[in-house]
Amino acid sequence: MNEPFIVDAHVHTGYPGQFFSPEVDARALLARMDQFGIQYAVNLGSMRNLLGSSLAEMEVAQREFEESGRRIFFCGFFDPRRGTEDLKILDTAAGWSGFKGIKIHPSFNKVSADDERYAVVWKFAADRDLPIVAHTWSVSSYNPVQALSTPGRFEGFVKHFPAVRFVLAHSGGRGEGRREAILLAQQYENVYMDFGGDIYCHRYFEALAAAGLLAKVLYGTDYPWMDARSHLTRVYLADIPTAAKRSILRDNALRVYQLE
């Protein structure tokens, strides 16, 4: 295939704050997309989103979408501590052409994923046929807030809102978190996984194939922190069928985020 066809379902624009990156803006992202055959990307938000969502920041994302030739889609952000305010922003942006879903980050906001304050955004997503993508990770001794985002904590909402397409960003991290993510995706039809970030588990895709989950895995990089080539190489070299590689690199994300 000569034309760009890949969907990067996990990118960010803007300065990342705690991590150094030489490339941070949408223009640099678009150049990388052209370089590696990536047709579309889904922007899961900037550090400014995490610190406090605003309509102005959403307008920046919409402008980046338009200036990219409608290639860099974006998600809004919901912080349960600012529930009413963030829902108003999401409601305004929900009608915009580049808006494709909602991101939550329990670890960053220090509100456990099973906290009832998230119920309103799950209902919002269900009512508007929008996906939710959440930061997920394994329990970490050096970063204890990760315990607020372990995959199992999302199960109550996943079960209560079966119409919401739910993406476990980072696939639960490593070790027990990854095992929880696999079990959740096996048990619930509406659960998907992306492997953005530093997830370099041995024979990762072969293990997901054995678990029957290749139709639920989305290619993602976590740009600008990670280079697209590292994860592309893993997919290309995986011992899985070619059709499954296309599903991971494109088709699964198109379905989850309704890009086409």
Secondary structure in CASP SS format (residue, H / E / C, confidence):
PFRMAT SS
TARGET T0000
AUTHOR 0000-0000-0000
METHOD secondary structure of the structure
MODEL  1
M C 1.00
N C 1.00
E C 1.00
P C 1.00
F C 1.00
I E 1.00
V E 1.00
D E 1.00
A E 1.00
H E 1.00
V E 1.00
H C 1.00
T C 1.00
G C 1.00
Y C 1.00
P C 1.00
G C 1.00
Q C 1.00
F C 1.00
F C 1.00
S C 1.00
P C 1.00
E C 1.00
V C 1.00
D C 1.00
A H 1.00
R H 1.00
A H 1.00
L H 1.00
L H 1.00
A H 1.00
R H 1.00
M H 1.00
D H 1.00
Q H 1.00
F H 1.00
G C 1.00
I E 1.00
Q E 1.00
Y E 1.00
A E 1.00
V E 1.00
N E 1.00
L C 1.00
G C 1.00
S C 1.00
M H 1.00
R H 1.00
N H 1.00
L H 1.00
L H 1.00
G C 1.00
S C 1.00
S C 1.00
L H 1.00
A H 1.00
E H 1.00
M H 1.00
E H 1.00
V H 1.00
A H 1.00
Q H 1.00
R H 1.00
E H 1.00
F H 1.00
E H 1.00
E H 1.00
S C 1.00
G C 1.00
R C 1.00
R C 1.00
I E 1.00
F E 1.00
F E 1.00
C E 1.00
G E 1.00
F E 1.00
F C 1.00
D C 1.00
P H 1.00
R H 1.00
R H 1.00
G H 1.00
T H 1.00
E H 1.00
D H 1.00
L H 1.00
K H 1.00
I H 1.00
L H 1.00
D H 1.00
T H 1.00
A H 1.00
A C 1.00
G C 1.00
W C 1.00
S C 1.00
G C 1.00
F E 1.00
K E 1.00
G E 1.00
I E 1.00
K E 1.00
I E 1.00
H C 1.00
P H 1.00
S H 1.00
F H 1.00
N H 1.00
K C 1.00
V C 1.00
S C 1.00
A C 1.00
D C 1.00
D C 1.00
E H 1.00
R H 1.00
Y H 1.00
A H 1.00
V H 1.00
V H 1.00
W H 1.00
K H 1.00
F H 1.00
A H 1.00
A H 1.00
D H 1.00
R H 1.00
D C 1.00
L C 1.00
P C 1.00
I E 1.00
V E 1.00
A E 1.00
H E 1.00
T C 1.00
W C 1.00
S C 1.00
V C 1.00
S C 1.00
S C 1.00
Y C 1.00
N C 1.00
P H 1.00
V H 1.00
Q H 1.00
A H 1.00
L H 1.00
S H 1.00
T C 1.00
P H 1.00
G H 1.00
R H 1.00
F H 1.00
E H 1.00
G H 1.00
F H 1.00
V H 1.00
K H 1.00
H H 1.00
F C 1.00
P C 1.00
A C 1.00
V C 1.00
R C 1.00
F E 1.00
V E 1.00
L E 1.00
A E 1.00
H H 1.00
S H 1.00
G H 1.00
G C 1.00
R C 1.00
G C 1.00
E H 1.00
G H 1.00
R H 1.00
R H 1.00
E H 1.00
A H 1.00
I H 1.00
L H 1.00
L H 1.00
A H 1.00
Q H 1.00
Q H 1.00
Y C 1.00
E C 1.00
N C 1.00
V E 1.00
Y E 1.00
M E 1.00
D E 1.00
F C 1.00
G C 1.00
G C 1.00
D C 1.00
I C 1.00
Y C 1.00
C C 1.00
H C 1.00
R C 1.00
Y H 1.00
F H 1.00
E H 1.00
A H 1.00
L H 1.00
A H 1.00
A H 1.00
A C 1.00
G C 1.00
L C 1.00
L H 1.00
A H 1.00
K H 1.00
V E 1.00
L E 1.00
Y C 1.00
G C 1.00
T C 1.00
D C 1.00
Y E 1.00
P C 1.00
W C 1.00
M C 1.00
D C 1.00
A H 1.00
R H 1.00
S H 1.00
H H 1.00
L H 1.00
T H 1.00
R H 1.00
V H 1.00
Y H 1.00
L H 1.00
A C 1.00
D C 1.00
I C 1.00
P C 1.00
T H 1.00
A H 1.00
A H 1.00
K H 1.00
R H 1.00
S H 1.00
I H 1.00
L H 1.00
R H 1.00
D H 1.00
N H 1.00
A H 1.00
L H 1.00
R H 1.00
V H 1.00
Y H 1.00
Q C 1.00
L C 1.00
E C 1.00
END
